[in-house]
Amino acid sequence: MVSVIIPNYNHAPFLKQRIESVLNQSYDDLEVIILDDCSPDSSRDIIQEYAERYSRIRTHFNTENSGSTFVQWNRGVEMAKGEYIWIAESDDFASPHLLENLVPILDQNPNVVLAYGQTCVVDESGDELRSYLEDYRFLFPADASRWESDFINEGKDEASRFLLFHNTIPNASAALIRKSAYTGVGGAEPGWKLNGDWMFYAKLLMNGDLAYCAKTLNYFRTHPVTQRHRANLTPVVYDEILKILAFINHHANPDTKRVRKAHRVVSGWWSGSLFRQRWDWKNAKHNLRLFFEFLYWKPWLPLSMLATTFFYILSNLTTWLGIKGELRKLINKLFPGALFDPTQKKSNE
């Protein structure tokens, strides 16, 4: 019934916990497909050890790195025999009851294309940091209570009210997807750097409903990774987000005020990223184009950029003085959301 796809790259320290959390599921009508994207660490040895011990595990080892976790997603789905897909990222882990809770939702609601559970954010050692419910309260203060209980929502409404502003599904490890829906939208975006999951969810929700389970079922590990660093050196990730907004605007027809607000929010993320980027002629031209595109949605953008520059200088000064932490708390209190940037999320390549 369920094909569990574990796309791995260089996550040997976390692989055993991830694989064990899949094999120990209370729901056991599943197969496990582990793909390794030419990892330079000991991942392959660990994967082969488990594959030799458990007949339900199949493997695929790339001879060259694909450069994209979304390529691995699609390859795993091509190999999958199950009706439902669980993309279990290799550095996360799960409650043993994840499938037990999510499978019945898809079984009983044929219009639901994706069901996901509440996430707990953990550190590199697996120690709990916070429930993602705190993130919902920060991102959507007027609607945060909706994530305190189970719900099912029509896909286009979910996209136009929430997905337009943020990728509300913390990561793929929390979700169970109907395979027919996955293949029906053409899979994930293989050429995207960071936000291919966000765009994929948007495509899914144009064709069905979303379901949420309020139980904590997924443990999302945060730690330093190279893809996030590389992605933040270029402005490409903002082109991705703009394409997502355009897609949702075209297909879900959200309120015009929401569309404008979403673009203004993204323009703030972009201006804050300028100091993290690698500056060369190519990026300079790219950012100039983005400036004029964001200027359409946010005419006061130049003033906003001046304020961002001021905060950047102040940030470096306070780091030198050793008071940066306290200042960040003050800014978050005075200007909620000012320091939030979705391009700082974890990626897995």
C-alpha positions in Angstrom: 0.0 0.0 0.0 2.8 2.5 0.9 6.1 3.0 -0.8 8.6 4.7 1.5 11.3 6.6 -0.5 14.4 7.6 1.4 16.5 9.9 -0.8 20.0 10.2 0.8 23.0 12.3 0.3 25.9 12.4 2.8 23.7 11.7 5.8 25.5 8.7 7.2 25.2 10.0 10.9 21.4 10.1 10.7 20.7 7.1 8.3 20.3 4.4 10.9 17.7 6.4 13.0 15.8 7.3 9.8 15.7 3.7 8.5 14.8 2.3 11.9 12.0 4.8 12.3 10.5 3.5 9.0 11.0 -0.2 9.7 9.4 0.2 13.2 6.2 1.7 11.9 3.1 0.2 13.5 1.5 0.0 10.0 3.6 -2.5 8.0 2.0 -2.8 4.5 5.0 -1.0 3.0 8.1 -1.3 0.9 11.2 0.8 1.4 13.2 2.3 -1.5 16.6 3.9 -0.5 18.4 6.0 -3.0 21.9 7.3 -2.5 23.1 10.2 -4.6 26.8 9.2 -4.8 27.5 10.1 -1.2 31.2 10.6 -0.3 30.6 9.3 3.3 29.8 5.8 4.6 26.1 6.0 3.6 26.3 3.2 1.0 27.7 0.7 3.5 24.9 1.5 5.9 22.3 1.2 3.2 23.7 -2.1 1.9 23.8 -3.5 5.5 20.0 -2.8 5.9 19.2 -4.1 2.5 20.9 -7.4 3.2 18.9 -7.8 6.4 15.4 -6.7 5.2 13.9 -8.1 2.0 11.4 -5.2 1.8 14.2 -2.8 1.1 15.2 -2.0 -2.4 18.2 0.3 -3.3 19.4 2.6 -6.0 22.9 4.0 -6.1 23.8 6.8 -8.4 27.2 6.7 -10.0 27.2 10.5 -10.3 25.5 13.1 -8.1 22.2 14.4 -9.5 22.6 17.7 -7.8 18.9 17.7 -6.8 16.9 16.0 -4.1 13.8 16.5 -6.3 15.4 14.3 -9.1 15.8 11.6 -6.4 12.1 12.0 -5.4 11.0 11.4 -8.9 13.3 8.5 -9.5 12.0 6.9 -6.3 8.4 7.3 -7.3 9.2 5.7 -10.7 10.4 2.7 -8.7 7.5 2.6 -6.3 4.8 -0.1 -6.4 2.6 1.3 -3.6 -0.6 3.4 -3.9 0.7 6.0 -1.4 4.1 7.7 -1.3 6.0 8.7 1.8 9.2 10.7 1.0 11.2 10.1 4.2 14.1 12.5 4.1 17.3 10.7 5.2 18.2 13.1 8.1 14.7 13.2 9.7 12.9 10.5 11.7 9.3 9.6 12.5 6.9 8.6 15.2 6.2 4.8 14.8 2.6 5.8 14.3 3.0 8.1 11.3 1.6 5.8 8.7 -1.0 4.4 11.2 -2.5 7.9 11.4 -2.1 9.1 7.8 -3.0 6.0 5.7 -6.7 5.9 7.0 -7.1 9.6 6.0 -6.3 8.8 2.4 -8.2 5.6 2.4 -11.4 7.3 3.7 -11.1 10.5 1.6 -10.5 9.9 -2.1 -10.4 13.6 -2.9 -7.4 14.1 -0.5 -4.1 14.1 -2.4 -1.8 14.8 0.5 -2.1 14.2 4.3 0.5 15.4 6.7 1.1 15.4 10.5 2.4 17.9 13.0 6.2 18.3 13.0 8.6 18.7 15.9 11.8 20.5 15.0 15.0 18.8 16.5 18.6 19.7 16.5 21.5 17.8 15.0 21.6 15.4 18.0 17.8 14.7 17.7 16.9 16.8 20.8 13.6 18.6 20.5 13.7 22.3 19.9 10.1 23.3 19.3 6.8 22.2 17.8 6.1 23.6 14.4 2.9 24.9 15.9 5.0 27.8 17.1 6.0 28.6 13.6 2.3 28.6 12.5 1.5 31.0 15.3 4.3 33.3 14.1 3.5 33.1 10.4 -0.3 33.1 10.7 -1.2 34.7 14.0 -4.9 35.2 13.1 -5.3 31.6 11.9 -2.8 29.6 14.0 -5.5 27.8 16.0 -6.5 25.8 12.9 -3.3 23.7 13.3 -4.3 22.7 16.8 -6.8 20.1 15.6 -7.3 17.9 12.5 -8.8 19.3 9.4 -9.4 18.7 5.7 -9.5 21.7 3.3 -10.2 22.1 -0.4 -6.9 22.4 -2.2 -7.3 25.7 -4.0 -8.6 27.4 -0.9 -5.6 26.1 1.1 -3.2 27.4 -1.6 -4.8 30.8 -2.0 -5.1 31.5 1.8 -1.9 29.9 3.2 0.5 28.3 0.6 0.6 31.7 -1.2 2.5 33.1 1.8 4.6 30.2 3.0 5.3 26.5 2.4 3.0 25.4 5.3 4.1 21.7 5.0 7.4 21.8 7.0 9.1 19.1 5.0 8.2 16.1 2.9 8.9 13.7 5.7 5.6 14.8 7.4 3.5 13.9 4.4 1.8 11.0 2.7 0.9 11.5 -0.9 -1.4 9.7 -3.3 0.9 8.3 -6.0 -1.7 8.9 -8.8 -1.7 12.6 -7.8 2.1 12.7 -7.7 2.5 11.3 -11.2 -0.6 13.3 -12.5 1.1 16.6 -11.9 4.4 15.5 -13.4 6.3 15.1 -10.1 8.6 17.5 -8.4 10.6 20.2 -10.1 14.0 18.6 -10.9 15.8 21.8 -11.9 14.8 23.9 -8.8 17.4 24.7 -6.2 15.4 25.0 -3.0 11.7 25.4 -3.4 10.8 22.5 -5.6 8.7 21.0 -2.8 6.7 24.2 -2.3 5.9 24.3 -6.1 5.0 20.6 -6.1 2.6 21.0 -3.2 1.0 23.9 -5.1 0.5 21.7 -8.2 -1.0 18.9 -6.1 -3.5 21.2 -4.4 -4.9 22.4 -7.7 -6.1 18.8 -8.2 -7.4 17.7 -4.8 -7.7 18.4 -1.1 -5.2 18.6 1.8 -5.6 16.9 5.2 -3.8 17.6 8.4 -3.4 15.5 11.5 -2.6 17.5 14.7 -0.6 14.6 16.3 3.2 15.0 16.3 4.3 12.4 13.8 7.5 13.9 12.2 10.8 15.0 13.6 12.5 17.5 11.3 16.2 17.8 11.9 18.0 21.1 11.4 21.7 21.3 10.8 24.3 23.0 8.5 24.2 21.8 4.9 25.9 22.8 1.7 22.9 23.2 -0.6 21.4 25.9 1.6 24.6 27.8 1.5 25.0 27.5 -2.2 21.4 28.5 -2.9 21.7 31.6 -0.8 24.7 32.8 -2.8 22.4 33.5 -5.8 19.1 35.2 -6.3 17.7 32.2 -8.2 15.6 31.1 -5.2 13.5 34.3 -5.5 12.6 33.5 -9.1 11.4 30.2 -7.8 9.1 31.8 -5.2 7.8 34.3 -7.8 6.9 31.4 -10.1 5.0 29.7 -7.2 3.1 32.9 -6.5 2.2 33.3 -10.2 1.1 29.7 -10.4 -1.2 29.9 -7.4 -2.5 33.3 -8.6 -3.3 31.8 -12.0 -4.9 28.5 -10.9 -6.5 29.3 -7.5 -7.6 32.9 -8.1 -6.8 34.3 -4.7 -7.9 37.7 -3.5 -5.9 40.5 -5.2 -4.9 42.0 -1.8 -3.5 38.7 -0.7 -1.4 38.5 -3.9 0.0 41.9 -3.5 0.8 41.3 0.2 2.6 38.0 -0.7 4.8 39.8 -3.2 5.6 42.5 -0.7 6.6 39.9 1.9 8.9 38.1 -0.6 10.5 41.4 -1.6 11.5 41.9 2.0 13.1 38.4 2.0 15.0 39.3 -1.2 16.3 42.6 0.0 17.6 40.9 3.2 19.4 38.3 1.1 21.5 40.8 -0.8 24.2 40.8 1.8 24.5 37.0 1.8 24.8 36.6 -1.9 28.0 36.2 -4.0 28.3 39.4 -5.9 29.4 39.1 -9.5 28.2 40.6 -12.8 25.7 37.8 -13.4 24.0 38.1 -10.0 24.1 41.9 -10.2 22.0 41.8 -13.5 19.7 39.2 -12.0 19.1 41.3 -8.8 18.5 44.5 -10.9 15.8 42.7 -12.8 14.3 41.4 -9.5 14.4 45.0 -8.1 12.2 46.4 -10.8 9.9 43.4 -10.5 9.4 43.8 -6.8 9.2 47.6 -7.2 5.9 47.1 -9.1 4.4 45.4 -6.0 6.2 47.5 -3.4 6.8 51.1 -4.5 8.5 52.0 -1.3 11.1 49.2 -1.8 14.1 51.7 -2.0 13.3 52.9 1.5 12.9 49.4 2.7 16.3 48.5 1.3 17.9 51.4 3.2 16.3 50.1 6.4 17.7 46.6 5.6 21.1 48.1 5.0 20.9 49.9 8.4 19.9 46.7 10.2 22.8 44.8 8.4 25.3 47.3 9.6 23.7 47.3 13.1 23.8 43.5 13.1 27.5 43.4 12.5 28.2 46.0 15.1 26.1 44.2 17.7 27.9 41.0 16.9 31.1 42.7 17.6 29.7 44.1 20.8 28.2 40.8 21.9 24.6 41.9 22.1 23.1 40.6 18.8 20.8 38.1 20.5 19.1 40.7 22.6 18.7 43.0 19.6 17.1 40.3 17.5 14.5 39.7 20.2 13.7 43.4 20.3 13.4 43.6 16.5 11.1 40.6 16.4 8.9 42.2 19.1 8.7 45.6 17.4 8.6 44.3 13.8 7.1 40.8 13.7 8.4 38.8 10.7 11.1 41.3 9.8 13.9 38.7 10.3 12.0 35.7 8.8 13.4 34.3 5.6 12.2 30.9 4.1 15.4 30.5 2.1 17.1 29.8 5.3 15.3 26.4 5.6 17.1 23.1 5.4 17.7 21.3 2.2 19.0 17.8 1.7 21.6 17.9 -1.0 
